[in-house]
Amino acid sequence: MNAGQSPPDSDRPGVDEPLRVAVFLSGSGRTLANLIRHRDESGLPIDFRLVIGSRSGLKGLQIAESAGITTRVVRKSDHPDPQEYCRAMFDPCRDAGAELVVMAGFLKHVLIPTDFENRVINIHPSLLPAFGGQGMYGHRVHQAAIDRGVRISGCTVHFVDNQYDNGPILWQRSCPVRPGDDADALADRVFQQECQALPEAIRMVHQDWRHSGEPTGGRDTMRQ
């Protein structure tokens, strides 16, 4: 595994410059809000260039606009051809100069173009490869973990390829599944870990891309 595909040498910023990021989302935007908070309060090296929502009226788009971030809506139903949908999603990222795309609660499947291979990351609410795959999102994941009787759950940040919840793992954090948990209780506990895991993974990518000049190799990293 590697830690992503860094930008070409001619385009590589200085070591202290933040990552230029585009965010894809489909919902409330709480993951985006968490990243904005980490940027503002703990210096997360991130420069939000664009937020793309899967439909209009999303709270996540409102959060972005309130933070002064450019937004746009790209509906998959308007682009039935997979390649056309790919272009509709990633052309604005290119135009915005985004180096990294963060899927933050993005529920649509989109093909990853060659120039964004190992430059798109996702956060999933389980310890992949457990409880991943098509249709496994939100409370479905947590209910599946409870039904299986596992004692440990958590979250995974991984690079995105063209398969659901696949690709090299960047970062994982774990939490207990407690007796009597329902999906809501477990979701809240896992989200607390997500709020740490995604910023940690972004810091790692920044370190690799800015300080080493080239990706240094991914790490399957478990943090409690």
C-alpha positions as CSV (number, residue, x, y, z in Angstrom):
1,M,0.0,0.0,0.0
2,N,1.1,3.6,-0.4
3,A,-0.1,6.8,1.1
4,G,-1.5,8.2,-2.1
5,Q,-0.3,9.8,-5.2
6,S,1.3,13.2,-4.6
7,P,0.9,16.0,-7.1
8,P,3.5,16.4,-9.9
9,D,6.8,18.1,-8.9
10,S,6.0,21.2,-10.8
11,D,2.7,21.7,-8.8
12,R,4.0,20.6,-5.4
13,P,3.5,23.4,-2.8
14,G,5.9,24.1,0.1
15,V,6.0,21.8,3.1
16,D,3.9,24.1,5.3
17,E,1.1,24.8,2.8
18,P,-2.2,23.0,3.6
19,L,-3.7,20.3,1.4
20,R,-6.1,21.7,-1.2
21,V,-9.2,19.6,-0.6
22,A,-12.6,19.0,-2.2
23,V,-15.3,17.3,-0.2
24,F,-18.1,15.1,-1.5
25,L,-21.1,14.7,0.8
26,S,-24.7,13.5,0.8
27,G,-26.1,14.5,4.1
28,S,-25.9,16.6,7.3
29,G,-22.3,17.6,6.9
30,R,-21.2,16.7,10.4
31,T,-18.0,15.2,9.1
32,L,-17.3,18.4,7.2
33,A,-18.1,20.5,10.3
34,N,-15.7,18.4,12.3
35,L,-12.9,19.0,9.7
36,I,-13.6,22.8,9.8
37,R,-13.4,22.7,13.6
38,H,-10.1,20.9,13.5
39,R,-8.8,23.4,10.9
40,D,-9.8,26.3,13.1
41,E,-8.9,25.0,16.5
42,S,-6.0,22.7,16.0
43,G,-4.4,23.8,12.8
44,L,-5.4,20.9,10.6
45,P,-3.5,21.6,7.3
46,I,-6.5,21.8,5.0
47,D,-7.6,24.3,2.4
48,F,-11.2,23.7,1.4
49,R,-11.5,24.5,-2.3
50,L,-14.9,23.0,-3.0
51,V,-17.8,21.0,-1.5
52,I,-20.0,19.0,-3.9
53,G,-23.3,17.7,-2.7
54,S,-25.3,14.9,-4.2
55,R,-28.5,17.0,-4.2
56,S,-29.7,20.5,-3.3
57,G,-30.9,21.5,0.1
58,L,-28.4,19.4,2.1
59,K,-27.4,20.7,5.5
60,G,-23.8,19.9,4.6
61,L,-23.9,22.5,1.8
62,Q,-25.3,25.1,4.2
63,I,-22.4,24.4,6.6
64,A,-20.0,24.8,3.7
65,E,-21.5,28.1,2.5
66,S,-21.6,29.5,6.1
67,A,-17.8,28.8,6.2
68,G,-17.2,30.6,3.0
69,I,-16.5,27.4,1.0
70,T,-17.6,27.2,-2.7
71,T,-20.3,24.7,-3.2
72,R,-22.1,23.0,-6.1
73,V,-24.6,20.2,-6.6
74,V,-24.1,17.3,-9.0
75,R,-27.0,14.9,-9.2
76,K,-26.2,11.4,-10.3
77,S,-29.6,11.2,-12.0
78,D,-28.5,14.0,-14.3
79,H,-25.6,12.0,-15.5
80,P,-26.7,8.4,-16.1
81,D,-23.5,7.4,-17.9
82,P,-20.8,6.4,-15.3
83,Q,-18.0,8.1,-17.2
84,E,-20.1,11.3,-17.6
85,Y,-20.9,11.3,-13.9
86,C,-17.2,10.8,-13.2
87,R,-16.3,13.9,-15.3
88,A,-19.1,15.9,-13.7
89,M,-17.7,15.2,-10.2
90,F,-14.0,15.5,-10.9
91,D,-13.8,18.3,-13.5
92,P,-14.8,20.9,-10.8
93,C,-12.2,19.4,-8.5
94,R,-9.5,19.9,-11.2
95,D,-10.7,23.4,-11.8
96,A,-10.5,24.2,-8.1
97,G,-7.0,22.9,-7.9
98,A,-7.9,20.1,-5.4
99,E,-5.1,17.7,-4.6
100,L,-7.2,15.4,-2.3
101,V,-10.9,14.5,-2.4
102,V,-12.5,13.6,0.9
103,M,-15.8,11.6,0.8
104,A,-17.6,12.7,4.0
105,G,-20.8,10.8,4.1
106,F,-21.0,10.5,0.3
107,L,-23.4,7.8,-0.6
108,K,-23.1,7.7,-4.4
109,H,-20.8,5.4,-6.3
110,V,-18.5,7.3,-8.7
111,L,-15.6,6.0,-10.8
112,I,-12.2,7.3,-9.8
113,P,-10.3,8.8,-12.8
114,T,-6.7,7.9,-13.3
115,D,-5.4,11.3,-12.2
116,F,-7.2,10.9,-8.9
117,E,-6.1,7.4,-8.1
118,N,-4.9,7.3,-4.5
119,R,-6.1,10.9,-4.1
120,V,-9.6,10.2,-2.8
121,I,-10.2,9.1,0.8
122,N,-13.4,7.9,2.5
123,I,-14.3,7.3,6.1
124,H,-16.4,4.2,6.9
125,P,-18.1,3.4,10.2
126,S,-16.6,-0.1,10.8
127,L,-13.2,-1.8,11.0
128,L,-12.9,-2.8,7.4
129,P,-13.0,-5.2,5.8
130,A,-15.8,-6.1,8.3
131,F,-19.2,-4.7,7.5
132,G,-18.4,-3.1,4.3
133,G,-19.6,-3.3,0.7
134,Q,-22.6,-2.1,-1.4
135,G,-25.5,-1.0,0.8
136,M,-23.5,-1.0,4.0
137,Y,-23.7,2.6,5.3
138,G,-25.1,4.4,8.3
139,H,-27.1,2.5,10.9
140,R,-27.1,-0.6,8.7
141,V,-23.4,-1.0,9.5
142,H,-23.9,-0.7,13.3
143,Q,-26.9,-3.0,13.4
144,A,-25.0,-5.6,11.4
145,A,-22.1,-5.4,14.0
146,I,-24.6,-5.8,16.9
147,D,-26.4,-8.7,15.2
148,R,-23.0,-10.4,14.6
149,G,-22.2,-10.1,18.3
150,V,-18.8,-8.4,17.9
151,R,-17.3,-6.8,20.9
152,I,-15.1,-4.2,19.1
153,S,-16.2,-1.8,16.3
154,G,-14.7,1.4,15.1
155,C,-14.0,3.3,11.9
156,T,-11.7,3.1,8.9
157,V,-10.2,5.8,6.7
158,H,-9.1,4.3,3.3
159,F,-8.2,5.3,-0.2
160,V,-11.1,4.8,-2.6
161,D,-11.0,2.7,-5.7
162,N,-13.8,1.5,-8.0
163,Q,-15.1,-1.1,-5.5
164,Y,-17.2,-0.3,-2.5
165,D,-15.3,0.2,0.7
166,N,-12.1,-1.1,-0.8
167,G,-8.7,0.3,-1.3
168,P,-5.6,0.8,1.0
169,I,-6.4,1.5,4.6
170,L,-4.9,4.7,6.0
171,W,-6.1,4.8,9.6
172,Q,-8.4,2.9,12.0
173,R,-9.7,3.7,15.4
174,S,-11.6,1.2,17.6
175,C,-14.3,1.4,20.3
176,P,-16.2,-1.2,22.4
177,V,-19.6,-2.6,21.5
178,R,-21.3,-2.6,24.9
179,P,-24.1,-4.9,26.2
180,G,-27.4,-3.4,25.4
181,D,-26.2,-1.2,22.6
182,D,-28.6,-0.3,19.9
183,A,-27.6,1.1,16.5
184,D,-28.0,4.7,17.7
185,A,-25.7,4.2,20.7
186,L,-23.0,2.4,18.8
187,A,-23.2,5.0,16.0
188,D,-22.6,7.8,18.4
189,R,-19.6,6.0,19.9
190,V,-18.1,5.2,16.5
191,F,-18.6,8.8,15.3
192,Q,-16.5,10.0,18.2
193,Q,-13.7,7.9,16.8
194,E,-14.4,9.2,13.3
195,C,-13.9,12.7,14.5
196,Q,-10.3,11.9,15.4
197,A,-9.5,9.3,12.7
198,L,-10.2,11.5,9.6
199,P,-8.1,14.5,10.8
200,E,-5.3,12.1,11.8
201,A,-5.4,10.5,8.3
202,I,-5.3,13.9,6.6
203,R,-2.3,14.9,8.7
204,M,-0.5,11.8,7.6
205,V,-1.2,12.4,4.0
206,H,0.0,16.0,4.4
207,Q,3.2,14.8,6.1
208,D,3.8,12.3,3.3
209,W,3.1,14.7,0.4
210,R,4.7,17.8,1.8
211,H,7.7,16.6,3.7
212,S,9.0,13.5,1.9
213,G,8.3,14.7,-1.6
214,E,6.7,11.4,-2.5
215,P,4.3,9.1,-0.7
216,T,6.2,7.0,1.9
217,G,3.8,4.1,2.0
218,G,0.4,3.5,3.7
219,R,0.0,2.1,7.1
220,D,-2.6,-0.1,8.6
221,T,-2.7,1.8,11.8
222,M,-5.0,1.0,14.7
223,R,-5.4,3.6,17.4
224,Q,-7.5,3.0,20.5
